[in-house]
Amino acid sequence: MKKISKREFLRLGALGITGAALMPWALNGCRGYQAKVPSWVWYSAKKDDKEIEKDLKFLKKAGFAGILFKGSEKKVEMAAALARQLGLEFHVWIISLMVNDPDIVKGNPDWYVVSREGKSILEHPPYVGYYKWLCPNKQGVKDYLTERVTRLASMQNVNGVHLDYIRFPDVILPVGLWKKYNLVQDKEYPQFDFCYCDDCRKKFREQAGVDPLDLTDPSSNKAWVEFRWDSITRLVNHLKEVTESYGKKLSAAVFPTPTIARKLVRQDWSNWNLDEIFPMMYHNFYEKDIDWLEMATREGEEALKGKFPLFSGLFVPAVTPDRMSAAVDYAMKGGAQGVCLFNFRGMSEKHWKNFLV
C-alpha cells in the first residue's frame, strides 16, 4: 500500500481522520486491495446510518463476502437493504439464550436455568452478574426464540439469522480466563453446572429412568451429557426449519472445536443443521499461539465432513497487525472456507493493511 504524502496527511488531518482516528474507509483510494480469502465480519451497529453506509461500502470494496450485523430492527432494515444493493450477504446477529430482558426476567423467571445446587441463575449468576441464561428445554423459550427468528427471517432484505450464545453457561471456562475470575476449574463444579430445572429433570427421567440429581458423577454419565448436547441441537435444528421456511439461512457462532464446545458449553455443533458456522478460534483464551488456528480449524472440518462451510473466527485484539496475514494462513491451512473477524471496530489501520492484499 502506498504511503500517504505529507500534503495528503495534512488534508486528512484537517478532516480529523489521521492517526488513531484514520478509519477503514480512508483506505478506499487504494484500489485493488482486497481480502485474500472469503471473509466475514461481526459488526455492532453503534454508529449513525451514514457511518454504517460508509462501513458497508468499505467492506464491499475490500471484497468481503458477508456481514453478521447486530442492531435495532430499524438499523437492520436500513443496513440489509444497502447490503443487498452492494451484494454483501447479510445475517442478523442475535444473542440467543443469554437474555437480560427485564420483561422476561420479571414475567418468566421459570424460563431460566437452574444449577446442580438447585439455584436459579437469576439469583446466583456465575462469573458475572449479566450471565442469565434461558433453558432450551422450556416450551416458552422455544416459542420466544421462534418468534424472534421468524420476525427477522421474514424481513425482505435479510439473507439469514446468526445465532450467538446458543449454548448452556460455561461449566468450565477457557483456561485463559481462570486467572481473571480467580478460579481453578479442574472438574465440573455444581455451581457452574446447568440445567437441573424441573423440566430438564422430568424429561431426562422419562428418557433415562433416573433423576440427574441422583447421579453420583453427572459429568461422566453419557446419557446426561448427551441430553444437554441434544437439548441445544434440537433447538438449533428447529430454528433452521423456521429460517428455511422463509428461504433464509441460519448460521451460528460457536466455541472453537467440537471437543472444546461439547466439554465447556454443551455445544455438539458438528451435528447441527446450519448453512454456515463461525467457530470462535480465540487462541489466547486457551493460552495458545496463532498456529493453533490450523489444528482447531482442521478438527472442525474433519467433524463436519463438508456438511456446511466453516469460517474461522479471528479474535482481533489477540492478533498483532504483523501476524494478521499469518492468522489467516493458518486457518486456511486447516481447511476453512474463509475467516470472520471479531470485530469490525477492533481492526486498526495497521490490521487492515496486513489483512488486505
C-alpha positions in Angstrom: 0.0 0.0 0.0 1.4 3.4 -1.0 2.4 5.8 1.7 0.3 8.9 2.3 2.1 12.1 1.2 2.7 15.0 3.6 0.1 17.1 1.7 -2.5 14.3 1.9 -1.7 13.7 5.6 -2.4 17.4 6.3 -5.6 17.2 4.3 -6.8 14.2 6.2 -5.7 15.9 9.5 -8.0 18.8 8.6 -10.8 16.3 8.2 -10.0 14.8 11.6 -9.1 11.3 10.3 -5.4 11.0 10.7 -3.5 8.9 13.3 -5.6 6.6 15.5 -8.8 8.1 14.0 -7.9 7.0 10.5 -10.8 4.7 9.8 -11.0 1.9 7.2 -12.9 3.9 4.6 -9.7 6.1 4.3 -8.3 3.1 2.5 -10.8 3.3 -0.2 -8.5 5.1 -2.5 -6.1 2.1 -2.6 -7.8 0.3 -5.4 -7.1 -3.4 -5.8 -6.6 -4.1 -2.1 -8.9 -6.9 -1.1 -9.3 -9.7 1.4 -7.3 -12.6 0.1 -9.8 -15.2 1.3 -13.6 -15.3 1.6 -14.2 -13.1 4.6 -17.0 -12.1 7.0 -17.1 -9.7 10.0 -19.1 -9.4 13.2 -20.5 -5.8 13.2 -22.3 -4.0 16.0 -24.3 -1.0 14.8 -23.4 1.7 17.3 -23.0 4.4 14.6 -25.4 6.6 12.7 -26.8 5.5 9.4 -24.3 7.4 7.3 -21.4 5.8 9.0 -22.9 2.4 8.7 -23.2 3.1 5.0 -19.5 4.0 4.8 -18.6 0.9 6.6 -20.6 -1.4 4.4 -19.3 0.2 1.2 -15.8 -0.2 2.5 -16.4 -3.9 3.2 -17.7 -4.4 -0.3 -14.7 -2.6 -1.8 -12.5 -4.8 0.3 -14.1 -7.9 -1.2 -15.9 -9.2 1.9 -18.5 -12.0 1.4 -20.8 -11.1 4.2 -21.6 -9.3 7.4 -23.0 -10.5 10.8 -24.9 -7.5 11.9 -26.3 -6.6 15.3 -28.5 -3.6 15.9 -32.1 -2.4 16.3 -34.7 -3.6 13.8 -34.7 -0.1 12.2 -30.9 -0.3 11.6 -31.3 -3.9 10.4 -33.8 -2.8 7.8 -31.6 0.1 6.6 -28.4 -1.9 6.5 -29.9 -5.0 5.0 -31.3 -3.0 2.1 -27.9 -1.5 1.5 -26.1 -4.8 1.7 -28.4 -6.2 -0.9 -27.6 -3.3 -3.2 -23.9 -3.9 -2.7 -24.0 -7.6 -3.0 -23.0 -8.4 0.6 -24.6 -11.4 2.3 -26.4 -10.1 5.4 -27.2 -12.2 8.6 -28.8 -10.6 11.6 -26.7 -11.4 14.7 -28.7 -12.1 17.8 -27.9 -13.1 21.4 -29.9 -16.3 21.7 -30.1 -17.8 25.2 -28.3 -15.3 27.4 -31.2 -12.9 28.0 -31.4 -10.0 30.4 -34.7 -8.5 29.1 -36.4 -7.1 32.2 -39.8 -8.1 30.9 -38.7 -11.8 30.6 -36.8 -11.7 33.9 -39.9 -10.4 35.7 -42.6 -12.2 33.8 -41.0 -15.6 33.2 -38.4 -16.3 35.9 -39.1 -20.0 35.4 -37.6 -19.9 31.9 -34.1 -19.6 33.4 -31.6 -22.4 34.1 -31.0 -23.9 37.5 -27.7 -25.2 38.8 -26.9 -28.6 40.3 -27.1 -26.8 43.6 -30.7 -26.1 42.9 -30.2 -22.3 42.5 -31.7 -20.2 39.7 -29.2 -18.4 37.6 -31.3 -15.2 38.1 -30.3 -15.0 41.8 -26.9 -16.8 41.5 -25.3 -15.9 38.2 -21.8 -17.5 37.7 -18.8 -15.4 36.8 -20.6 -12.1 36.1 -23.9 -10.5 37.0 -25.3 -10.4 33.5 -24.8 -14.2 33.0 -28.5 -15.0 32.9 -29.4 -17.9 30.6 -32.7 -19.3 29.4 -33.3 -23.1 29.4 -33.5 -24.6 25.9 -36.0 -27.3 27.2 -38.7 -24.8 28.1 -41.6 -24.5 25.6 -41.8 -20.8 26.4 -38.2 -20.3 25.5 -38.6 -22.2 22.2 -41.7 -20.1 21.4 -39.8 -16.9 22.3 -36.8 -17.7 20.0 -39.1 -18.9 17.3 -40.9 -15.6 17.3 -37.7 -13.6 17.2 -36.2 -15.6 14.4 -39.5 -15.6 12.4 -39.7 -11.8 12.6 -36.1 -11.4 11.4 -36.2 -14.1 8.7 -39.4 -12.5 7.3 -37.6 -9.2 6.6 -37.3 -8.7 2.9 -33.5 -8.0 2.5 -32.2 -10.2 5.3 -30.3 -13.3 4.0 -30.1 -15.1 7.3 -30.1 -15.1 11.1 -26.9 -15.6 13.0 -27.2 -17.3 16.5 -24.8 -16.3 19.2 -24.8 -17.7 22.8 -26.7 -20.7 21.6 -25.5 -22.9 24.4 -25.5 -23.6 28.1 -23.4 -21.4 30.5 -19.8 -22.4 30.7 -19.5 -25.3 33.0 -15.7 -24.8 32.6 -14.2 -21.5 31.4 -11.5 -21.5 28.8 -8.2 -21.9 30.8 -7.0 -18.4 29.8 -9.9 -16.9 31.8 -9.3 -18.7 35.1 -7.0 -16.1 36.5 -9.4 -13.3 35.6 -12.1 -14.9 37.8 -9.6 -16.4 40.4 -10.8 -19.9 39.6 -9.3 -23.4 39.0 -11.9 -25.5 37.2 -10.2 -28.9 37.1 -13.7 -30.6 37.0 -17.4 -29.7 36.8 -18.4 -28.0 39.9 -22.1 -27.8 40.9 -22.5 -24.0 40.9 -21.4 -23.9 37.3 -23.3 -27.0 36.1 -26.7 -26.3 34.4 -29.6 -27.2 33.9 -31.4 -29.0 36.7 -34.8 -27.3 36.4 -38.0 -29.3 36.8 -38.5 -29.6 33.1 -34.9 -30.9 32.4 -35.1 -33.4 35.3 -38.6 -34.6 34.2 -37.5 -35.1 30.5 -34.4 -36.9 31.5 -36.2 -39.2 33.9 -38.6 -40.1 31.1 -35.7 -40.8 28.8 -33.2 -42.5 31.1 -35.2 -43.6 34.1 -33.2 -41.6 36.6 -33.2 -38.1 38.1 -29.9 -36.3 37.1 -29.7 -35.1 40.7 -29.3 -38.7 41.8 -26.3 -39.3 39.6 -23.1 -39.8 41.6 -21.0 -38.1 38.9 -23.1 -36.3 36.4 -20.1 -35.3 34.3 -19.3 -38.9 33.5 -22.9 -40.1 32.8 -23.1 -40.4 29.0 -26.8 -40.2 28.8 -27.0 -37.0 30.9 -24.1 -35.4 29.0 -25.7 -36.2 25.6 -29.1 -35.0 26.9 -27.7 -31.4 27.2 -26.0 -31.6 23.8 -29.3 -32.8 22.3 -31.2 -30.1 24.0 -29.3 -27.4 22.1 -29.2 -29.4 18.9 -33.0 -29.8 18.8 -33.5 -26.1 19.3 -31.0 -25.1 16.6 -32.5 -27.5 14.1 -36.0 -26.3 14.9 -34.8 -22.7 14.2 -33.3 -23.9 10.9 -36.7 -25.1 9.9 -38.1 -21.6 10.6 -35.5 -19.7 8.5 -35.7 -22.3 5.8 -39.5 -21.8 5.5 -38.7 -18.2 4.5 -36.0 -19.1 2.1 -33.3 -17.7 4.5 -30.2 -19.1 6.0 -29.2 -20.0 9.6 -25.6 -19.6 10.9 -24.1 -19.6 14.4 -21.1 -18.5 16.4 -19.7 -21.5 18.4 -16.8 -22.5 20.6 -13.7 -23.3 18.6 -13.6 -27.1 18.2 -16.2 -29.8 18.6 -14.3 -31.2 21.5 -14.0 -27.9 23.4 -17.6 -26.9 22.6 -19.1 -30.2 23.9 -17.0 -30.1 27.1 -17.2 -26.5 28.1 -20.7 -25.4 26.9 -22.6 -28.4 25.7 -22.5 -27.5 22.0 -22.4 -30.5 19.7 -22.3 -28.2 16.7 -20.9 -30.7 14.2 -24.4 -32.3 14.4 -26.4 -29.1 13.9 -28.3 -28.3 10.7 -26.9 -24.9 9.5 -25.9 -23.1 6.4 -22.6 -21.7 7.8 -20.7 -21.9 11.0 -18.3 -19.5 12.6 -16.2 -21.1 15.4 -14.6 -18.5 17.6 -11.0 -19.5 17.3 -9.9 -17.2 20.0 -6.4 -18.7 20.6 -5.4 -16.6 23.6 -8.5 -17.8 25.6 -6.8 -21.3 25.5 -3.3 -20.0 26.1 -2.3 -20.9 22.5 -0.3 -19.2 19.8 -1.9 -18.4 16.4 -0.6 -21.6 14.8 -3.2 -23.4 16.9 -5.8 -22.0 14.5 -4.7 -24.6 11.9 -5.3 -27.5 14.3 -8.6 -26.1 15.7 -9.9 -25.5 12.2 -8.9 -28.9 11.0 -10.7 -30.6 13.8 -13.9 -28.8 12.9 -13.6 -29.5 9.2 -13.0 -33.2 9.8 -16.0 -33.4 12.1 -18.3 -31.6 9.6 -17.2 -33.7 6.6 -18.3 -31.0 4.2 -21.8 -30.7 5.8 -21.7 -26.9 5.6 -19.0 -24.2 5.3 -16.8 -23.3 8.2 -15.3 -19.8 8.6 -12.6 -19.5 11.3 -13.3 -16.6 13.7 -10.3 -14.5 14.5 -10.1 -12.5 17.7 -8.6 -9.3 16.5 -7.4 -8.0 20.0 -5.2 -11.1 20.3 -3.7 -10.8 16.8 -1.0 -8.2 16.4 -1.1 -6.4 13.0 2.1 -8.0 11.8 0.6 -11.5 12.4 -2.7 -10.8 10.8 -1.8 -12.4 7.5 -0.3 -15.5 9.3 -3.5 -16.0 11.3 -5.5 -16.1 8.0 -3.0 -18.6 6.5 -3.2 -20.9 9.5 -7.0 -21.0 9.3 -6.9 -21.8 5.6 -4.3 -24.5 6.0 -6.7 -26.1 8.5 -9.3 -26.3 5.7 -11.5 -23.3 6.5 -13.6 -21.8 3.7 -12.6 -18.4 4.9 -12.3 -16.3 8.0 -14.5 -14.0 10.1 -13.2 -11.0 12.1 -14.2 -10.2 15.6 -14.9 -7.5 15.2 -15.1 -4.6 12.7 -14.3 -1.9 15.3 -11.3 -3.9 16.6 -9.5 -3.6 13.3 -6.9 -0.8 13.3 -5.5 0.7 10.1 -2.4 -1.5 10.5 -4.6 -4.5 10.9 -6.4 -3.6 7.6 -3.1 -3.1 5.8 -2.0 -6.6 6.7 -5.3 -8.2 6.1 -5.9 -6.8 2.7 -3.6 -7.7 -0.2 
